[in-house]
Amino acid sequence: MRTAPPLLDTHGRVHRDLRISLTDRCSLRCTYCMPEQGNEWLARTSILTLDEIERVGRVAVAAGITTLRLTGGEPLLRADIVEVVGRLARLRGPAGPVQVAMTTNGIRLPELLPGLVEAGLHRLNISIDTLDRERFRELTRRDRLDDVLAGIAAASASGLRPLKLNAVAMRDVNADELADLAAFAVSHDAQLRFIEQMPLDAGHTWSRERMVTREEILDALSARWDLTPVPGRGGAPAETWLLDGGPHSVGVIASVTAPFCGACDRLRLTADGQLRNCLFSTTEFDLLPILRAGQRPDDESERLDAMLRGCILRKLPGHAIDDPSFLQPARGMNAIGG
């Protein structure tokens, strides 16, 4: 396949990161993501197959995507997850081999991590919002804290670095645990990344008043450590600070109060083949008709490439959460992909 021009939008942003959701299903039911009951799951016939994921990945990597991040739902629920990682890790683009990363709740890591590492997984992000068992059960509606902690321990022992732990900061839920969560990450040679809660819950119950802001997070951490900002953020979603001069650090993803849209280099592919140019987009670009048309490989690749570029050209300058006209996406976070 010929090398394609960069994936450039009308605001000068070159796109290098594709986040691929493998499923909308999850082993937890986090209150800020999905309801406990009544979920309308994607039809199994609409879920991208292993071959379809690889074909989209190949076109994206040829166009300059350098990182493929596997998300969900919970990506480790895919029965073919090790093969997905292996197929994608073998892709090469203009800059060389692609980097394959994953965001997971960690529950199945102890059994699957050796195979994932052998298949070519490069990086892991693991979600952990609280260290308190009862809070975890209330927040996730599942009593699985020990399983998540075992997954984090396995990741820490694996040597995959950088290892990042994600926590959504929530008022009256875990706001009093922020420093403890950061210390827990340090004890596992990981970086804790705090995330401002965003309007992406399936129940559309988000409110700004319950959100813990970037400044509140930093104030809580400053009570325990001296924070030194790390320059050179680039297109990364997290601002980073060294803890007491390093080597350990902490990150904050402030999508609401300090959006980083001007440097965004990400696209998202849902588990049912919908391409999205923003986490908060209300428009999707359907790749399934292309992938299932039974056409020649070269023709399919050209059509997929054109769809990628058309999606990016329609990307807005920002998500406009603070605009009165902002509309929350119809899909919840589990159906969009993290």
N, C-alpha and C positions, 0 to 999 in steps of 0.2 A: 504494500500500500504506500502511495506517495505521502510525503510529509506535508501536512496541511498548514495554512497560516495560523497564527495564534488566535485563541478565542477571545476576541476583543469586543467590548461593548461600546456604546456611544458616549460613555463617560470616561473612557480611557483606561478601564480596568481590564487587565488580562486575567483570564480564569485558569486556575491551575489545580483546583480541588473539586472532585466530584464525590458527593456523599450518596451511597447506594443503600437504600433500605431493602432488606431481604425479606421482611415479613412485618405485618402490623400486629402480630400476636406477641404477647409478653407473659412471663411467669410471675410478674408483679402487677399491681393495679394502683400505681401511684396517683394520689388524689389530684395532682396538678397536671396529669397527663390523660387519664382515661377513667370512665366510670367503672364501678365494680361489676355492675350487671348491665345487660341490654346492649352490649357492644355489637355493632354491625360489622362483622369481619369481611375482609375482601374475599371475593370468590376465588377458590383455589385455581380455577381455570385462568384467572386474570393475573396470577402471580408469575413474575418472570422466571423462566427456567434457567438452569445453569448455563446452557449454551447462549441464551439470549443476553444474560448478564455479561458474559465474556465478549459477545459481539459488540455491545454498546461500549464496554470498557476499552476494547481495541480501538474503536473509532475515536473515543475521547482522548486516549493516550496519544494517538497519532496527531491529534490537534493541539497537544501541549499540556494536557492534564498530567500532573506529576504525582498526585496523591489520590488514591481511591480509599475512602473511609466507609466501612461497612457498618450499617446501623439497623435499627428496627423502630418500633417493637424491640424484640430481643433477638439479635442475629444468631445467637448460639442455639436457638430453637430450630434453625434450618438443619435438616438431616444431612445435607450435603455441604455443610459449612466449611469443612476442611478442604474439600475439592474446590469450592468457590475461591478460597484464599489461594490455593495452589495455581489455579488457572489465571487469576488476575496477577499474581506475583510474577508470572513469567512474561507479562507484557512489557514491551520496551517502546519508549517514545524518543523524540529528538534529543532529550536530555539524558537518556539512558533508562535503566529499569525503573518501573513505577514503584512507589512506596505504598504498601497496603497497611492500613490502620483499621482499628475497630473500636466502637463504643458499645459497652455491654454492661449488664448488671452483675456480671461475674459469677453467677450461680453455677454454671456448668464448666467454668474454667479448670478446676482441678482435673477433670477427666479429659478435657479436649485440648488444653494448652500445649502439651508436647507435640501433638499432631499439627496444630496450627503453626507453631514455631518451625517445625520441619517443612511445612508447606510454604513458608515464606512470609508469615506475618511479621511486620516491623514494629508496630506500636500499638499500645492499648490505652484506652480511657475507660475507667470503671466508675459507675455511679454509686455514691454512698452519701445519703443526706443526713444521717444521724447514726450515732453509736449507741443509742439507748434502745434497748429491745422493745419496750412498750411503744415508744414513739415510732420505731420502725414498723411495727405491726399496724399501728393506726394509719401511718402515712402510706404504706404500700398495700395495706389490707391483706398481708401475708406474713407469716411468722418465719422469715427466711434470713434473718440477720446473720446467723452462724454460717450459712451457705455463702453469703456475699463476702464475709470476712475470710472464709477459706479461699475464695477465689482471688481476693486481693493478696493473700499470703502466697498463693501459687504464682501470681504475676510478679510479685516482688522477688521471689526466688528464681524466676525464669531468666533473669538477665535482660529482658526486653526494656530498653530505655530510649527515650524518656517514658516513664510511667506516670500517668496522670489520673487523679481521682476527681470526679465532678460532684459538686453539691449545689443544689438549688437552695438559696437562702430565703427562708420564709418566716415572717413575723408570727409569733406565738406558736411556732413549731420547732425550729432549730436555731433561732437567732442567738440563743445563749450558748450554743455549742461551736461557734465558728472557730475560735482559737483551738479548741480541743480537736476539731476535725483537721485543722492544719497541722497540729502536732502529731496526730495519728499518721498523716501522710508522710511527714518527715521520718517517722519511725520505720516506714516501709520504703524509704528512699524514693518517694514519689512526690509529685507536686499537686497540692490541692488547688482546684480551680473553682471558685465560687461563681455562681451564675445568678444574675437577677431573674426573678420569676417573670416569665413572658406570657402574653395573652395567647396561649396555645392549648389550653385545656379543652377537652372534648365537651365539657359541660358549659363552657363560656362563663365561668364564675370568677375569672381573674379581676382583681381590683388593684389599682396603684397603691392604695392605702396599706394593703397587706404585704406589699413587696418590700424587701429589705434592699436599700439602695447601695450603690458602690461606696459612697462616703461612709455609710453606717458599717459596712463590712470592713473597710480600712480602719475605722476607729476601733472596732472590736479587736482587730489584729494588732494594732499599735499599742494596745494595753499590755501585750506580752512581748512583742519584738520591735526593734527598730526596722522600719521598712525603707529600702532603697530602691527607687524605680530603675528598671532595666530598660535601656533605650533600644531602638531598632526593632520595634514591634512588627513592622511590615504589614502583611495581610492577616496576621494571626488574630483570632477573635479575642484573645485574653491579653490584658495589660499584666505585666509581671513585676513583682517586687522581690528583692532578696530579703531573707529573714536574718537579721543581725549580721549583715554583710555577706551572707552566703556560707556554704555553697547551696543551701536549700532555698527554695523560693516558693511564692504563692502567686496565683493568678486570679484575676477578676474579669468576668465577661459581663460587661454592663450594657447589654443590648438596648435597654430602655433609657437610662439616664445619660449614657455616654456612648451612643451608637457609633459603630466603626464602618458604616456603609461605604464611606468614600474609598476604602481599601479592600472591600469585599472581593474575594476571588473564587467564590463557591457557587456550585450548582448542586441541585438535588434531584435524585431519581427515586420515585416511590416504588414500592414493591410491585405495584401493578402497572409499571411502565410509564408513569407520568413524569415528565421533566419539568422542574420548577426552577426559576431563576432567583428566587428569594424564599426564605423560610416563611415569610408572611404573604407570599403571593396569593392572589385569588384567581390566577390564570395558570393553566397547566397545558403542556404540549404532549400529546399522546404518541408514544413510540410503538405501541403494540401493533397497529395496522402495518407499519413498516416491517417490524420484526416477524410478522406472521403472514406476509404476503407471498412467501415462497419464491422470491425473485433471485436473480443471480447475485452472488456475494458482493461483487463490485458495485452493482446498482444499489443494493441495500446500504452499503457503506456510504455511498454518495448521499443518499436520502437521509440517513442518520446524521451525517455531518451537517447537512443543510438544516436539519431540525435543531441541532445543537446551536448553530449560529443564529438561526431565527429566534430562538428562545433568548439568547444572550442579548441580541439587539433590542429586545423589548424590555430589558431590565431597567427598572426605575432607579433614580439616584439614591433612594433610601426607602426604608419601610414605613415611615410616616406614622409611627405609633402616636406621636403627640398631635397629629393633625385631627381636627374634628371629624373629617371624612373617613378616618381609618376604619376598616372592616376586618374583624378577626377572620382568619381562614376557616372555611367550613370543616376541614379535616382537623382532627386532634394531632398532637405531636407523634403519637404512636403510628398514625397512618401517613404522616409526612416523612418521618425519618429524622433522627437527631443530627 
